[in-house]
Amino acid sequence: MNRHAWPELINALIAKENLSESETAWAMAQIMSGEATGSQIAGFVVALRAKGETAAEVAGFVDAMLAVATPSASGRPARGA
């Protein structure tokens, strides 16, 4: 199930339910775009911390951040390359 609304996500976390990559990607996109309020962000991160993060949840955050990242032209090889 994909829950893409703050009350649904926060309530799921309070109920100790894991979120999907899609759900955490949506949340991070809302945060990074400035659409999420301070209260929504605070409720989300406190509930997530109380539940504990899963690898899939963190992967969703990473996906959302990489989707808007600007490549750097530092001239140095990428990490792990």
N, C-alpha and C positions, 0 to 999 in steps of 0.2 A: 504494500500500500504506500502510495506517495502522498504525504501530508505536506502541502505547501502553504501553510498558514501558521503564524506564530502561536496562537493558542493551542493548536493541535500538536505542534512540535514540542512545546514546553510541557504540556500535559503528558505526552508520551514519555518524555524524559523523567518527569516526576514519578510516573508509574514504572520506572526502571526498564523501559522498552528501548531497544537499540534502534537507531535511525539508519536509513539507507544512505548510500553515497549520494543519491539524487537529492535526498532531503537536506543533508548537510551542505551540499553544493548550492542548493537554493538559498539556504540561510546565509552562507558566506557571500553569495552574490548580492543579497539584499543589504548586508552589512557594508560591503565594499562600495556599493552604488550610492550609499547614503539614504536608502529608503527605509532602513530599520531605525526605530527610535532608540534612544538610550535605554529606556525601560525594557524594550524587547530584547536588546542585546544582553543586558544584565540578567534578565530572567533566563534567557537561553544558556548563557555560559555558566551561571551558577547551577542550573539544573543538570547541565551536561557534566560539570565537574563532580557534582554529588553522585551521579550515576556511574561515572567513569567512561572514558572515551574508548571506542573500539577502533581497530585498524581501518575498517570500512568508513567510519565516520570521519576520521582524519584524512583518508583518501579523498572524500568528498570536498573537504576544505581545500586540499591541495589542488584538485581539479579546478575549482572555482577561481583560485588565485592565479593559477597558470593561464587560465582563459583570458585574463586581463593583463597579464604581465607584459612588460615591454622588454624585448631582448636587449642585452647590453653589448656594446661593441668595444669591449675592454682590450681585445687582442690576446687575451689569455685563453687557453683551452678550457672547455667546460669541465666541471668537476666530474671525476670518474672516467674522463676520456683518455 
